[in-house]
């Protein structure tokens, strides 16, 4: 006769050994330790709420709270994981039964694994979101700080990876910060939508017990209880949204890493990194490989793969709880988010360590006619239409490349003649000013990389960063206040029932 199920009075057989070994045991070993902190918080809040609502005797609540706290202190080593018990929660509950007997049966009153797991996922996602948000803020701070000394460090700006127009290193770094500012907002938006507590939703239809869902939500640091029980357990779209926000952020940092990767080559030679950023070759002793940049460049693919799995696994799944949504969809997201949160601090170190090679930047900025647009603008300022000026300067560049022995003034005149345009009067000094890449720094108008505009952008970036730091501080304060309130409420129950005869 087959052994009965360890978790059900209805199921007459234990899980097949193949299912245990091939599915539930690996799932359990992978998920138990990460789930334990959330189980601890959820169980404490749930017990406190039940006791305060008069749904659980005080002595039972005190006994359960002491046991939950003991298990939290002992950590994962306190548990002997058993694949026959299906998942992390039944294994947790089994240890509570082993310690306090049938009193443990009160723990699962007015809830399901479905709302417990959904709440645990939100707690875990919330923590990851705050780590990601804090990481982007630290990276933005580094970009702003590194930009400030280099508003006059002229370099080449590229389009299609070809010389385009002169910019400055500081202005470029502020551009990366502007992109990360939007990424920060996406992470914050995802966190706002994750800030609803599913606890009390039960399996899908709530519970008939008069529980106080707002109380458990507050004790766990959520903004509010999730209003619709079915939606609370059916969806993980907040986690998907966070994964997209992280993918977008990784794309921004990856593109920055790609620029740094090229700039640090011998051929470009515009950026240098200290040895602590590099690795070497196992065969070529002269090599200094910036492998860290390769990891930053590739990370969007890792996050995109996790996000694609999450969306794909939940596609065409009935709108309710299922393992597709609760386990398979999230299979790769947790590691992808956690690892990228760590990579953000590495990206910050890379930014702080990057040293522009000022002379080489200036040399390239003045080469290959990167100032041609400025010359065209000068012709427009002297009365020519821009399209006509575009043609004239294009021919001017062609004549220069062909080595025509003409002065700049004569070359402009010849270029205008060849394209059929009337050339306005432009002296040698005006042409020289237009062709000087450093001229961008002193521009008085426009939105380009002038010193004035860079300082404006920097001030706006610092103001936005300060506001975002206040937002993060407010989240941390709410979480801390909730944790303190939960500790106080739990201690009150335990103390009151220790004093009782």
C-alpha positions as CSV (number, residue, x, y, z in Angstrom):
1,X,0.0,0.0,0.0
2,X,1.3,3.4,-0.9
3,X,2.1,5.9,1.9
4,X,-0.5,8.6,2.4
5,X,0.0,12.2,1.6
6,X,1.8,14.2,4.3
7,X,-0.2,17.4,3.5
8,X,-3.7,16.2,2.7
9,X,-6.4,14.1,4.3
10,X,-8.1,13.8,0.9
11,X,-5.1,12.6,-1.2
12,X,-4.6,8.9,-0.5
13,X,-1.1,8.7,-1.9
14,X,2.1,10.6,-1.6
15,X,3.6,12.3,-4.6
16,X,5.3,10.0,-7.0
17,X,9.1,9.8,-6.4
18,X,9.8,11.1,-9.9
19,X,7.7,14.2,-9.3
20,X,9.4,14.8,-6.0
21,X,12.9,14.4,-7.3
22,X,12.4,16.1,-10.7
23,X,10.2,19.0,-9.7
24,X,9.3,19.7,-6.1
25,X,12.6,19.0,-4.4
26,X,14.6,21.3,-6.7
27,X,11.9,23.9,-6.4
28,X,11.9,23.7,-2.7
29,X,15.7,23.8,-2.4
30,X,15.7,26.9,-4.7
31,X,12.9,28.8,-3.0
32,X,12.9,28.0,0.7
33,X,15.8,30.2,1.9
34,X,14.7,33.3,-0.1
35,X,11.1,32.8,1.2
36,X,11.9,32.6,4.9
37,X,12.2,36.3,5.7
38,X,8.9,37.0,4.0
39,X,7.2,34.0,5.8
40,X,8.5,35.4,9.1
41,X,7.1,38.9,8.5
42,X,3.8,37.6,7.0
43,X,3.2,35.1,9.9
44,X,4.0,37.7,12.6
45,X,1.6,40.3,11.0
46,X,-1.1,37.7,10.4
47,X,-0.9,36.4,14.0
48,X,-1.0,39.9,15.5
49,X,-4.0,40.8,13.4
50,X,-5.9,37.7,14.3
51,X,-5.2,38.2,18.0
52,X,-6.2,41.9,17.9
53,X,-9.4,41.0,16.1
54,X,-10.3,38.4,18.7
55,X,-10.1,35.6,16.2
56,X,-7.1,33.8,17.9
57,X,-6.7,33.3,21.7
58,X,-3.9,35.4,23.2
59,X,-1.9,32.4,24.6
60,X,-2.0,30.7,21.2
61,X,-0.8,33.9,19.4
62,X,2.0,34.3,21.9
63,X,3.1,30.7,21.5
64,X,3.0,31.0,17.7
65,X,4.9,34.3,17.8
66,X,7.7,32.9,20.0
67,X,8.0,29.9,17.6
68,X,8.1,32.1,14.5
69,X,10.7,34.4,16.0
70,X,12.8,31.4,17.1
71,X,12.7,29.9,13.5
72,X,13.7,33.3,12.1
73,X,16.7,33.5,14.5
74,X,17.8,29.9,13.6
75,X,17.4,30.5,9.9
76,X,17.1,27.9,7.1
77,X,19.3,25.4,9.0
78,X,16.3,24.9,11.5
79,X,14.4,23.1,8.8
80,X,14.7,19.6,7.3
81,X,13.3,20.0,3.8
82,X,11.0,17.3,2.6
83,X,9.9,17.2,-1.1
84,X,6.8,15.2,-0.2
85,X,5.5,18.3,1.5
86,X,5.4,20.0,-1.9
87,X,6.6,23.5,-1.2
88,X,8.2,26.0,1.1
89,X,5.1,26.8,3.1
90,X,4.1,23.2,4.1
91,X,7.7,22.6,5.1
92,X,7.7,25.7,7.2
93,X,4.4,24.7,8.8
94,X,5.7,21.2,9.5
95,X,8.5,22.5,11.6
96,X,6.0,24.7,13.6
97,X,3.9,21.5,14.3
98,X,7.1,19.7,15.4
99,X,7.8,22.3,17.9
100,X,4.4,23.2,19.4
101,X,2.1,20.5,18.4
102,X,-1.5,21.1,17.4
103,X,-1.4,24.8,18.4
104,X,0.4,25.2,15.0
105,X,-2.9,24.5,13.3
106,X,-4.1,28.0,14.2
107,X,-1.4,29.6,12.0
108,X,-3.2,29.1,8.7
109,X,-6.6,30.4,9.8
110,X,-8.2,32.9,7.3
111,X,-5.6,32.5,4.6
112,X,-4.3,30.3,1.8
113,X,-0.9,29.5,0.4
114,X,-2.1,31.6,-2.6
115,X,-2.4,34.9,-0.8
116,X,0.6,34.1,1.3
117,X,2.8,33.3,-1.7
118,X,1.6,36.4,-3.6
119,X,2.3,38.5,-0.5
120,X,5.8,37.0,-0.2
121,X,6.5,37.7,-3.8
122,X,5.5,41.3,-3.4
123,X,7.7,41.7,-0.3
124,X,10.6,40.3,-2.2
125,X,9.9,42.4,-5.3
126,X,9.5,45.5,-3.2
127,X,12.9,45.0,-1.6
128,X,14.5,44.4,-5.0
129,X,12.7,47.5,-6.4
130,X,14.2,49.6,-3.6
131,X,17.6,48.2,-4.2
132,X,17.4,48.9,-7.9
133,X,16.1,52.4,-7.2
134,X,18.9,53.1,-4.7
135,X,21.4,51.8,-7.2
136,X,20.2,54.1,-10.0
137,X,20.3,57.1,-7.7
138,X,23.9,56.3,-6.7
139,X,24.9,55.9,-10.3
140,X,23.2,59.2,-11.2
141,X,25.0,60.9,-8.4
142,X,28.3,59.6,-9.7
143,X,27.5,60.8,-13.2
144,X,26.6,64.3,-12.0
145,X,29.8,64.5,-9.9
146,X,32.1,63.3,-12.7
147,X,30.4,65.6,-15.2
148,X,31.0,68.8,-13.3
149,X,34.8,69.1,-13.8
150,X,34.5,68.4,-17.5
151,X,32.0,70.9,-19.0
152,X,34.9,72.3,-21.0
153,X,36.5,68.9,-22.0
154,X,35.7,68.9,-25.7
155,X,35.2,65.5,-27.4
156,X,33.6,64.1,-30.5
157,X,30.0,63.3,-30.6
158,X,29.0,60.5,-32.9
159,X,26.0,59.5,-34.9
160,X,26.1,56.1,-36.8
161,X,29.5,55.8,-35.0
162,X,30.9,58.5,-37.3
163,X,32.2,61.9,-36.3
164,X,29.1,64.2,-36.0
165,X,29.6,67.4,-33.8
166,X,31.8,68.4,-30.9
167,X,30.3,67.9,-27.5
168,X,32.0,67.8,-24.0
169,X,32.6,64.9,-21.7
170,X,30.6,66.5,-18.9
171,X,27.6,67.1,-21.2
172,X,27.8,63.5,-22.4
173,X,27.7,62.2,-18.9
174,X,24.7,64.3,-18.1
175,X,23.0,62.8,-21.0
176,X,23.4,59.3,-19.5
177,X,22.1,60.7,-16.2
178,X,19.0,62.0,-18.0
179,X,18.2,58.5,-19.4
180,X,18.7,57.0,-16.0
181,X,16.4,59.5,-14.4
182,X,13.6,58.1,-16.6
183,X,14.6,54.6,-15.7
184,X,14.4,55.6,-12.0
185,X,10.9,56.8,-12.6
186,X,9.9,53.5,-14.2
187,X,11.2,51.6,-11.2
188,X,9.4,53.9,-8.8
189,X,6.1,53.5,-10.8
190,X,6.5,49.7,-10.6
191,X,7.1,49.9,-6.9
192,X,4.0,52.0,-6.4
193,X,1.9,49.3,-8.1
194,X,3.6,46.6,-6.0
195,X,2.6,48.5,-2.8
196,X,-0.7,46.6,-2.3
197,X,-0.9,43.7,0.2
198,X,-2.6,40.5,-1.1
199,X,-2.8,38.9,2.4
200,X,-6.4,38.1,3.3
201,X,-7.4,37.3,-0.3
202,X,-7.3,33.6,0.5
203,X,-7.3,31.2,-2.4
204,X,-9.1,33.7,-4.6
205,X,-12.4,34.6,-2.9
206,X,-11.3,36.1,0.4
207,X,-12.4,34.7,3.7
208,X,-15.6,34.8,5.8
209,X,-13.7,35.6,8.9
210,X,-13.9,39.3,10.0
211,X,-10.2,40.0,9.5
212,X,-8.6,43.4,9.3
213,X,-6.7,43.4,6.0
214,X,-5.7,47.0,6.3
215,X,-4.0,46.2,9.6
216,X,-1.8,43.5,8.1
217,X,-1.0,45.7,5.2
218,X,0.2,48.5,7.5
219,X,2.2,46.1,9.6
220,X,4.0,44.8,6.5
221,X,4.7,48.3,5.3
222,X,2.3,48.3,2.4
223,X,0.5,51.4,1.3
224,X,-2.9,49.6,1.3
225,X,-4.5,46.2,1.0
226,X,-5.2,44.8,-2.5
227,X,-8.9,45.5,-3.1
228,X,-9.8,42.5,-5.3
229,X,-8.9,39.0,-3.9
230,X,-9.0,37.3,-7.2
231,X,-6.7,39.8,-8.8
232,X,-4.4,39.8,-5.8
233,X,-3.5,36.1,-6.3
234,X,-3.9,35.8,-10.1
235,X,-1.4,38.4,-11.2
236,X,2.4,39.0,-11.0
237,X,2.3,41.9,-13.5
238,X,3.9,44.3,-10.9
239,X,6.9,42.0,-11.0
240,X,6.9,42.0,-14.8
241,X,6.7,45.8,-14.8
242,X,9.7,45.9,-12.4
243,X,11.6,43.5,-14.7
244,X,10.9,45.8,-17.7
245,X,12.0,48.8,-15.7
246,X,15.2,47.0,-14.8
247,X,15.7,45.9,-18.5
248,X,15.3,49.5,-19.6
249,X,17.8,50.6,-16.9
250,X,20.3,47.9,-18.0
251,X,19.9,49.0,-21.6
252,X,20.9,52.5,-20.6
253,X,23.9,51.3,-18.6
254,X,24.8,48.8,-21.3
255,X,24.9,51.5,-24.0
256,X,27.1,53.6,-21.7
257,X,29.4,50.6,-21.3
258,X,29.5,50.1,-25.1
259,X,30.7,53.7,-25.5
260,X,33.3,53.3,-22.7
261,X,34.4,50.0,-24.3
262,X,35.2,51.7,-27.6
263,X,36.7,54.8,-26.1
264,X,39.1,52.7,-24.1
265,X,40.5,51.0,-27.1
266,X,43.9,51.9,-28.5
267,X,42.3,53.1,-31.7
268,X,40.0,55.6,-30.0
269,X,42.2,56.2,-27.0
270,X,39.9,58.8,-25.4
271,X,39.2,57.0,-22.1
272,X,41.4,55.3,-19.5
273,X,40.6,53.0,-16.6
274,X,42.8,52.0,-13.6
275,X,43.9,48.4,-13.3
276,X,41.4,47.6,-10.6
277,X,38.7,47.7,-13.3
278,X,40.5,45.3,-15.6
279,X,41.4,41.6,-16.0
280,X,44.3,40.2,-18.0
281,X,44.8,37.4,-20.6
282,X,46.0,33.9,-19.7
283,X,48.4,33.9,-22.6
284,X,49.1,37.5,-23.7
285,X,50.9,39.3,-20.9
286,X,50.3,42.8,-22.2
287,X,46.5,42.5,-22.1
288,X,44.3,44.8,-20.0
289,X,40.8,43.6,-20.7
290,X,37.7,45.6,-19.6
291,X,35.6,42.5,-19.1
292,X,33.4,44.3,-16.6
293,X,32.1,46.4,-19.4
294,X,31.2,43.3,-21.4
295,X,29.1,42.1,-18.5
296,X,27.3,45.5,-18.3
297,X,26.7,45.4,-22.1
298,X,25.3,41.9,-22.0
299,X,23.0,42.3,-19.0
300,X,20.0,43.6,-20.8
301,X,19.8,40.2,-22.6
302,X,19.7,38.4,-19.3
303,X,16.9,40.6,-18.0
304,X,15.0,40.4,-21.3
305,X,15.2,36.6,-21.2
306,X,13.7,36.6,-17.7
307,X,11.0,39.0,-18.7
308,X,10.1,37.1,-21.8
309,X,9.8,33.9,-19.7
310,X,7.6,35.7,-17.2
311,X,5.2,37.0,-19.8
312,X,5.3,33.9,-21.9
313,X,4.6,31.6,-19.0
314,X,1.5,33.6,-18.0
315,X,0.1,33.8,-21.5
316,X,-3.3,32.2,-21.9
317,X,-3.4,31.1,-18.2
318,X,-6.8,31.2,-16.6
319,X,-7.2,34.3,-14.4
320,X,-6.6,32.7,-11.0
321,X,-3.8,31.2,-9.1
322,X,-1.6,28.7,-10.9
323,X,1.9,27.4,-10.9
324,X,2.5,29.0,-14.3
325,X,2.0,32.4,-12.8
326,X,3.3,31.8,-9.2
327,X,6.4,29.7,-10.0
328,X,7.3,29.2,-13.6
329,X,6.7,32.8,-14.7
330,X,9.0,34.1,-11.9
331,X,11.6,31.4,-12.3
332,X,14.4,33.5,-13.7
333,X,13.2,37.0,-12.7
334,X,14.5,36.9,-9.1
335,X,18.1,36.1,-9.9
336,X,18.1,38.5,-12.8
337,X,16.8,41.4,-10.7
338,X,19.1,40.7,-7.8
339,X,22.2,40.4,-9.9
340,X,21.5,43.6,-11.8
341,X,21.0,45.4,-8.5
342,X,24.6,44.4,-7.7
343,X,25.8,45.4,-11.1
344,X,24.5,48.9,-10.6
345,X,27.1,49.5,-7.9
346,X,29.7,48.2,-10.4
347,X,28.5,50.6,-13.0
348,X,28.9,53.4,-10.5
349,X,32.5,52.3,-9.8
350,X,33.2,52.3,-13.5
351,X,31.9,55.8,-13.9
352,X,33.9,57.1,-10.9
353,X,37.1,55.4,-12.3
354,X,36.8,56.5,-15.9
355,X,39.4,59.2,-16.8
356,X,39.0,61.1,-20.0
357,X,42.2,61.6,-22.1
358,X,41.7,65.3,-22.6
359,X,44.3,65.9,-25.3
360,X,43.2,63.0,-27.4
361,X,39.6,64.0,-27.1
362,X,40.4,67.5,-28.3
363,X,42.4,66.1,-31.2
364,X,39.6,64.0,-32.5
365,X,37.0,66.7,-31.9
366,X,38.9,68.9,-34.3
367,X,39.5,66.2,-36.9
368,X,37.3,64.8,-39.7
369,X,35.2,68.0,-40.0
370,X,33.1,67.4,-36.9
371,X,32.6,71.2,-36.9
372,X,31.0,71.3,-40.3
373,X,27.5,71.9,-38.9
374,X,28.8,75.0,-37.0
375,X,30.3,76.3,-40.3
376,X,26.9,75.8,-42.0
377,X,25.2,77.7,-39.1
378,X,27.6,80.6,-39.7
379,X,26.5,80.8,-43.3
380,X,22.9,80.9,-42.2
381,X,23.7,83.7,-39.8
382,X,25.0,85.6,-42.8
383,X,21.8,85.2,-44.7
384,X,21.9,81.8,-46.5
385,X,19.1,79.2,-46.1
386,X,20.2,76.2,-44.1
387,X,19.7,73.8,-47.0
388,X,21.8,75.9,-49.2
389,X,24.5,76.2,-46.5
390,X,24.3,72.4,-46.0
391,X,25.2,71.9,-49.7
392,X,27.9,74.6,-49.7
393,X,29.7,73.2,-46.6
394,X,29.3,69.6,-47.9
395,X,31.2,70.7,-51.1
396,X,33.7,72.7,-48.9
397,X,34.5,69.4,-47.0
398,X,34.9,67.6,-50.3
399,X,37.3,70.2,-51.7
400,X,39.3,70.1,-48.5
401,X,39.6,66.3,-48.7
402,X,40.7,66.6,-52.3
403,X,43.5,68.9,-51.2
404,X,42.6,71.9,-53.3
405,X,45.3,74.6,-52.6
406,X,42.8,77.3,-51.6
407,X,42.5,79.4,-48.5
408,X,39.4,78.7,-46.4
409,X,37.7,81.9,-47.7
410,X,38.4,80.9,-51.3
411,X,37.4,77.3,-50.7
412,X,34.0,78.5,-49.3
413,X,33.5,80.7,-52.4
414,X,34.5,77.9,-54.8
415,X,32.2,75.5,-53.0
416,X,29.3,77.9,-53.3
417,X,30.0,78.4,-57.0
418,X,30.1,74.7,-57.7
419,X,26.7,74.0,-56.1
420,X,25.2,77.1,-57.6
421,X,24.7,79.3,-54.5
422,X,25.6,82.9,-53.8
423,X,28.2,83.0,-51.1
424,X,27.6,85.6,-48.3
425,X,30.7,87.5,-47.1
426,X,32.5,85.4,-44.6
427,X,36.1,86.3,-43.5
428,X,38.8,84.0,-42.4
429,X,38.3,84.8,-38.7
430,X,34.6,83.8,-38.9
431,X,35.5,80.6,-40.6
432,X,38.2,79.8,-38.1
433,X,35.8,80.5,-35.2
434,X,33.2,78.2,-36.7
435,X,35.8,75.4,-37.2
436,X,37.1,75.6,-33.7
437,X,35.5,72.8,-31.6
438,X,36.1,74.7,-28.4
439,X,33.7,77.3,-29.6
440,X,30.8,75.2,-28.4
441,X,31.7,76.0,-24.8
442,X,31.1,79.7,-25.0
443,X,27.9,79.6,-27.0
444,X,25.4,82.0,-25.5
445,X,22.2,80.6,-27.0
446,X,20.7,77.2,-27.9
447,X,20.5,73.9,-26.1
448,X,24.0,72.6,-27.0
449,X,26.9,71.6,-24.8
450,X,27.9,75.1,-23.8
451,X,29.2,75.8,-20.3
452,X,26.0,77.7,-19.4
453,X,23.7,75.0,-20.6
454,X,25.7,72.3,-18.9
455,X,25.5,74.1,-15.6
456,X,21.7,74.4,-16.1
457,X,21.4,70.7,-16.8
458,X,23.6,69.8,-13.9
459,X,21.5,71.9,-11.5
460,X,18.3,70.3,-12.8
461,X,19.8,66.9,-12.4
462,X,20.8,67.6,-8.8
463,X,17.4,68.9,-8.0
464,X,15.7,65.8,-9.5
465,X,18.1,63.5,-7.6
466,X,17.4,65.2,-4.3
467,X,13.6,64.8,-4.9
468,X,14.1,61.1,-5.7
469,X,16.3,60.6,-2.6
470,X,13.5,62.0,-0.5
471,X,11.1,59.5,-2.2
472,X,13.4,56.6,-1.3
473,X,13.9,57.9,2.3
474,X,10.1,58.0,2.6
475,X,9.8,54.4,1.5
476,X,12.5,53.4,4.0
477,X,10.9,55.3,6.8
478,X,7.5,53.7,6.1
479,X,9.0,50.2,6.1
480,X,10.9,51.0,9.3
481,X,7.8,52.4,11.1
482,X,5.9,49.3,10.0
483,X,8.6,47.0,11.3
484,X,8.7,48.8,14.6
485,X,4.9,48.7,14.9
486,X,4.9,45.0,14.2
487,X,7.6,44.4,16.8
488,X,5.7,46.4,19.4
489,X,2.4,44.6,18.7
490,X,4.0,41.2,18.8
491,X,5.9,42.0,22.0
492,X,2.7,43.2,23.6
493,X,0.9,40.0,22.9
494,X,3.8,37.8,24.1
495,X,4.3,39.9,27.3
496,X,0.6,40.0,28.1
497,X,0.3,36.2,27.9
498,X,3.5,35.6,29.8
499,X,2.0,37.5,32.7
500,X,-1.3,35.7,32.5
501,X,-1.9,32.9,35.1
